[in-house]
Amino acid sequence: MVFHTVLLKLAEWVVYQLLANSCYRAARKVQSCGCFFLRIRNPSPKSNPSPQSTPKHHLPPAGFPSLAKFAGGNKVGTLACDFQGALLRSSSFFPYFMLVAFEAGSILRALVLLLSYPALWFLDSDLQLKVMIFITFRGLRVKDMESAARAVLPKFYLENLHFQAYQVVASSGSAVVFTSVPRVMVDLFLKEYLGVEDVVGTELVQVSRGKNGGNYFTGFVSGNGLVVKHRAVKDWFGDRKPDVGIGSSSSPQDYLFLSLCKVEAYVANKEDSNKMPRDKYPKPLVFHDGRLAFLPTPAATLAMFLWLPIGIFLAFFRLFVGILLPYKIALLLGTMSGVRIDFHDSRDRAETEDPKTRNRGGGVLYVCTHRTLLDPVFLSTCLQKPLTAVTYSLSKMSEVIAPIRTVRLTRERERDGETMQRMLAEGDLVVCPEGTTCREPYLLRFSSLFAELSDEIVPVAVNTTVGMFYGTTASGLKCLDPIFFLMNPRPRYSVRILEKLPAAMTCGGGGKSSLEVANYIQRQLGGVLGFECTSLTRRDKYLMLAGNEGIVDSSPPTSTKH
């Protein structure tokens, strides 16, 4: 009922805006016709100015050079820059509204935004923006928007950043970005990643719902309306003028504010835009959150919604196959359903099967990189034998449906060491010393506890590839992580088992410290995967993405066996 009321209000508002917009356009046409007849009746030299006397802001697009002609070695003083179509290679901001609607809002909000897309074709740019703002932000918590701006949007902004435009921003003494999109969507990224001095964007109306209710967006822009860039430049700089300006070649508004620049101005053409290389990112992208693994353009979002029913069925089919069926059949059916598994075991087969080479204390300790909660499950399936996995944070649902034995740790070093030693004495054990997952090509700091437990250590390089949904989250429901991963059309798991750790590099046989062993294995796995080793920890990740330390439950360690 509430959703129906919201849709009705939205429809009324759109109709009102359409009528107002039509009347405005009709009035402008009448006014232009009247001016035309006045010019016919009263011809004068001013009505047909020569090219030399044409004001700078009436220059055609060719009047401003392409950004490709900017001399990279030049230092820029003050810079005024557009975001959409200039710093960003794409001039359409629909995908970023969709990211906010899906990640900070809900799948239902994202569906409404997608259904509104055909109607947007019949609206002018300002009205399109207002409609997208209303659908995306109506009733959205400010806290959720801030979380998406911090954890979700930077990845997609960096992947679509205009390399040449960024170089100009980086060479400027002071950069100010002017944009008509909501400031809350771009402010954090521009200041923290690009280091701009200020961001002038459209402000949104917020309301408070009591002391503990938090702040919410109404879906409407503030009384100042959408930002008009050339006016905003005049207001911000006052009597001063920016030295250099960068605008979008597809935005008529930008030619007005570019004409205010003192020294030079450039337009960013889509044809000349180069994608920002990862090694040139102004700030390493180690952590990010959100479920969507693709930029949700209208076509890509439509494909996702069409795939969703099939994906849900496929996820549960793959899940039950892995839980109920023997390893060989599970591998066959999983592969037939689209799951790709690349498995390689570098160990000598005779050595792995000889019990004399096994640790007297029990099983083998597999040390894995951590990409999703399913890492131990896929390792167990590839080896076709049961394993025990230890983890710090595991939801009750994930613990119940796990097809292998799982043991929850407490973060008390001595107690966890005793628990892991006991599990290792009973059989093979899987540990992910990073303590949390990482999506990007980085390895977090390895906890050294595992190195004190056994000398029978086998490193395992694990990596995943997805095309639609990420199977990890920091702020969402972790119990759905396996479901989202298995919903991908063709998810890929790469499992590469390395040679057993040499005795000389262990604590018992080689006299190495546990920290030396952990760092050695981290570097070894990083080299195999082509990942960069870092000293970042689980705590760093959750404080950045979710504002907490990532603790799901602090109950004593329990185990379940299936």
N, C-alpha and C positions, 0 to 999 in steps of 0.2 A: 504493500500500500504506500509506504514511504517512497519507494523507488518510482512508483507510478506518478506520485505527486511531483517528484523532482523532474521527471521527464516532461510532465505537463507544463511546469513552470519554464523549463528550458525551451519547449516549443513556443510558448507565448513570447518569451524574450527574443527568440530568433525571428519570429514573424514581425515583432515590433521593430527590430533592427533592420530587417529587410525593407519594410515600408519606409522607415526613416531614410535609409540609404537610397532608395529609389527616388524619393522626393528630393533629396539633396542632389542627386545626379541630374534630375530633370531641371532643377533650378540652375545648376551650373551650365547646362546646355543652352537654356534660354539666355543666361547672362552672356555666354560666349557668342551666341548669335547676335545679340544686341550690340556687343562690342564690334563684331564683324561689320555690321551695317554702318556703325558710326565711322569705322575706318574707311569704308567705301565712299561715304558722303563727304568726309573731311580728310582727304589724303594729305599726308605731310611727309617730309623726309624722315621723321622719327619713326613712322610706321614701317619703314623698310630699312632698317639699319644695315650699315656695311659690316662685313665680318670683323673689321678692326674695332668697331665700336660695340660689338656684342659683349654684354657683361659676361664675366667669367663663369657664373653659375648657369648660364644658358648654353654653354659649350656642349656640343654633342659628346657622346661617350668617347670618341677618339681624342677629345681634348685632354684627357688624362692618360698618361702612359700605363702600360701593364706593369704589374708588380715584378714581372720577370726582368725588367730593365733596372731594377734597384741595384745600386753598386753595394755589394755586401760589405765592403771594408769601411764604408762611411759610418760615422757616428751620428746619431740622431738626437736632437735635443728633446723637445716635447712632442709626443705623438698622440693623435686622436685616431681611433680605430673602431670599425664596426666589428661585430662578432659573427653574426649570421651571414654567410657568403663571403666573408673576408678572412677572419681568423679560422673559421670553419670552412672547409672546402664545399660543403653542401649549403645551398641557399634555403632548403626546406628544413623547418624545425619540427615537423610532425613526429619523426622518430624519437626525439628527445621528450616531447610531451607524452608519447606512448610509454617510454621507459618510466616516467614518473607515475603515470596512471597505473601501470602494471606492478611496478616494484613498491611504490609508496602507497598506492591505493589498493586495487583489487583487480582480479581478472574480469569481473563484471564491468568495472569502470573502463578498463581497456577495451572491452567489447563495444561499449557505447561510443567511445571515441572512434573506433574503427568504423562503426556504422554511420557515424556523422561525416566521414570523409567524402562520400559522393556529393553531399550538400555543400561542402566547402568550395567546390569548384565554381559555384554560382555566386560566391561572395567575393568582395574585394579583400585585399590583403589585411587591412585593419580589422574587418569583421571576422575574417578567418581566425585571426589571432585571438580575438575576444571569445569566440566560440570554443576554441581549443583550451583556452585558459579556464573557462567556466566548467567544462566537462572534467578537466584534469584536476582542478583545485577545489571544486565545490565540496565543502565538508571534510577536506583533507586536513589531517593534523599537521601543524607546523613542524613538530618533532619528526614526523615521518618524512617530510620533504627535506629537512636538513640532513637526515640520515642518508637519503638517496643522493643528495648533492655531494655528500662526503664519500660515500662508499660505492655508488653505482655509476654516476654520470662521468667522472673523470676518465675512466677507461675508454668510453666511447668518444669523448671529446679528443683525447690524445690520438686515437686511431684515425680521426678525421681532421686533424689539425693541418692547416696550410703551412707547409714548411717555410716557404719564403716569407710569409707574413709573420711567422714566429721569429725568424731571424731579424726582421726589422724591429719587432717588439723588444727582443733581447739586446739590440744595439742602442736602444733609446735610453735617454737619461730618465725620462718620466713618461709613462704610457697610461692613457685613460681610454677605457672602452665604453662606447655608447651603443646601446642595443634596445630594440623595442620589445624583446622577450622579457619575461619576469626576471628581475634581478636575482631573486632567490635561487634560480636555476643555474646561474653562471658565476655568481660572485665568489664563492669559495674556490672554484677551479681557477679562475683568472688570477686571483690574488695569491693562492698557495702554490700553484704550479707555474704560472707565467710571471708572477711578481709584478703585476700592474699596480699602479698607485691607487686607482679608483675605478669603480664600475657604476655607470649610470644606466639603469634599466627601469622597466615598468614596475611600479610598486603595486602590491595586491592588498586588498582589505582583509584584516584579520579580526576575529571576535574571540572573546574569552568565555569559557563555560565554567565559571566558578573557580575556587581555589585549586582543586585537584583535577579539573576538567581539561586543563591545557588550552592552548590557542588553536584556532581552526581558521582556515581560509573560507571566505564567502564565495569565491569564484569570480568576484568582480574586481576590476582595477580601481585604483585610488582616484580621488577627485581630479588629479592632474591628467588622467587618461594615459594612453600609450605614449611612450617617449617619442617625440619628434626630434630626430638627431641633430639637425642644424640649429634648432633652438636650444637644445641641451648643450651643444658645444659653446654657443654664445653665453649661456648662463654660467657654465662651469669656468670658462677661461676669462670671461669679462672683457676688459680692454685688451688683455693679452690674446694672442692667437697661437694655435699650435704650429710648430715648425713643419711637421709632416703629417699627412693623413693617409689612411688606407680604407677604401670603401669597396662595396660589392658592385660588380659590373651589372648585376641584375636588379639593383635597387635605385630607382630615380631619386629617392630621398638622399642617397649618399653623395650625389653630385652637388647637392646644395651645401652639405657640410664640408666637402672636400675643397670647395671654393674659398673657404675661410682660412685655409692653411697658408702660412707665410712663405715657405720655401718651396715645397713640392708636395704633390699628391699622387697616389697610385690607385689603380683599381685591380682587384684580385679576380682574374679570369679563371673560370673553371678549367679551361683547356691548358692553362699554364701551371695548374696546381700540382704539387708533388706531395705524396704521402710522407708524413713524418716518420723517419726510421726509428726503430725502438732504441737504438743506441744513442740517438740524439734527443730522447725525451728530456725535458728540463728537470724532471724528478723521476726516479725509478718507480715504475708501477709494479709493486710487489703484491699488494693486497687490494682486492675489490670484492664487492658483494653483489647480490642479485641473482635471479634465476635465469634471465635471458642471456644466451651466449651469442646472439646476433643483433645487428642493428635493426630495430623493428620498423622498417619502411612499411608503407601500406600493403604492398604485395607480400612482403615477408610475414607481416602480422596476419594477413588473411590465410596464408599457407599454414601458419602455426595453429590457428583456430580450426581449420579444416582437418589438420592432423591430430588434434587433441583427443578426440574419441578413440581413434585408432591407437594413439600412443598410450593412453591409459590402459586399454585392453592388453597391449603388447607388454607393458611394464609388469602387470600382474602375471601374465603368462610366463615371462622370463623369470620372474621372482619365484613362482611355484615350481618351475622346472628346476631351478637351482636348489630349492629346498628339498623337494620330494624324490627326485630321480637320481640314479647312479651317475657318477662323474662322466663316463663316456657318453651316455645318452644326453645328459645335460649339456655337454659341449656340443654335440651334434645339433640338438634342437636350438640351442642358443645361437649357434652360427647360422643356422637356417633362418632364424628370425631377424638377422641383421647385425648381431653383435660380432665384432671383429676382435679376435684375440691373437696377438703376436707373442709367441712364447719361445724363449731360447734359454737353455740351461748350459752354461759354460763348464760345469764340473765334469770330471771324469765319471762315467756311469758306474764303473767297477768300484770306484772309491765310495760313491754314495750308497752303494748296496752292501758294502763290507762292514759288518758290525764292529770289527776290530778298530776301524778308524773313527768310530763314534765316541763321543765324550762319555767318560765313565759316569758322569753325573746324570746322564739321561739323553735328552734329544738335542736337536740342532736349533740354534738361535738364529732365526731369519730376521735380518735388519732391513726394513723396507723404507723407501721414500713414501710419502703420504699424499695421495691425490684425492681419494674419496674413502668413505667408510667401507667400501667393498674391496679394498686392497687385499686384506687377508683372505677373503672369500675367493677371489680370482686366483690368488696364489695356491690356495688349497685345491681348487678345481684343476689348475694346470698340472700340479704335482700328483693329482688324483689320490690324495690321502688326507685324512683329517688333521687339522692343526688347531692350536689354541691361540687366540689373539688377546692381547691386553690393550686396554684403552683407558684414557682419563675421563672423557665425557661421551657418554652413550645414552641415547634416549631409551626408555623402557620398551617402546615399540621395536626399535632396531635390535635391541637385545633379545627380544622374544622371537623375532622372525629370522634371526641370524642362523644360517645353516651350519655354522661351526661353533665351537665352544668359545665364549667370550668372558673375560674377567675384567672387572672394573677396578681401577687403582684409586688411591686416596690422596696422592701428592705428598705423602709422608715418606721420605726417602727410605728409611730403614724398614718400614712396614711394607712398602711396595717391593723392595728388594727381596724380602722374605717370601712374599706372594709369588713373584716371578720365579724365584729359585725353586719353589715348590711345584709350580706348573711345568718348569723345564725338566724337573726330575721325572715327571709323568710322561713326557713326550715332547715333540717338536713345538716350538713357541715362535709366534710372530710378534715383533715389536716395531712400532713406528716412532723412532726417537725424536722426530720433529714435534710431536705432541699435538699437531693440528694440520689440517690440509692447506695446501697452497696451490693456486690455479696457474700461476705464471711460472716461467722458467727460472725459478729460484729455489734454493734449499734453505730452510730455516736452520737455526742452530740445533745440533744434535745433543740431546740429554746423554750424559755419560754413564748413567746407571747400568745400562745393559752390559757394558764392557766389563763390569766387575763380576758378572754372573757366570760367564763361561768363556772358554777359549775356542769353542766350536761355533764360530760366527760365520754366517754366510750372507754377504750383502745382496740385496735384491733391488734392481732399478725398475721402478714402476712409473708409468706415465699413461695419461688418458687423453682422448680427443673426443670432443662433442661438437655438435653443430647447431643444436637448438636450446637445450637446457643444461645449466650447471647442476651437478649432483652434490653441491656443497652449499652451505649457508652459514653466516655468522649471526644474523639477527632474525632469521626465519625459523620455521619448524624443522629441526634437524631430523625428526622421524620421517620426513618426506624426502630426505636426500637420496636414498636408493631408488625411490619411485621416479624422481625427476631424472636421474641418470639413465634409468632403463626406459624412460619415455622417448629418448632420442631415437630418430630413425635408424642411424647406423653408429652407435657408440663404439669406441675403439679402446681396448686395453692392451698395453704393451708391458709384458713381464719378462725381465731379463735377469736370470740368476747368475751372479758372478762366481769366480773361484772362491773357495773357502779362505778366510783370512789367514795369512802365513803365521806360523807360531811366533816368529820374531816380532810381529806387530800386535801381540796380545798382552794382556796384563800378566797372565800366569807364565806363559812360555817365554815371552820376550822382555818382561819386566817393565813394560810401558805403563804409564798412568792411564787411567780410564779416559781422561780428557784427550790425551794424545790418540788413543784408539778411536774415539768418537770423531775427532777432527779428520783423522786419516780416512775413515770410511765415508764421511761427508764429502771430502774432496774426490775420492774414488768414484762415488756415485754421481757427483756433479759432472765429472769428466765424461762418464759414459753417456749421460743424458744431454750434455751440453748446457747444463744449468749453472747459474752463478751461486756460489756459496755465500751465505750471509750470517750475521750474528743475531738476527732478529728472532724473537721467540713467540710462542703462543700468546703470551700476555700482550705483546706489542700489537699483534693482529686484532685481537678482540677489543682492546682499548681504542684502536683506530676505527674499526668498522661498526662495533656494537656498543661501545661505551661501557663494557664490563670486561671481566677477566675470563669469560668463556666457561664458567663452571656450571654444568647442568645439574649435578646432584652431588652431595657430599656424604652420602650414605656409605657404610662399610662395604668393602669389596665383596661382590657376589659373583657367582658363576652360573651359567646355564649351559646345558648340553642338549643338542638336538641329534 
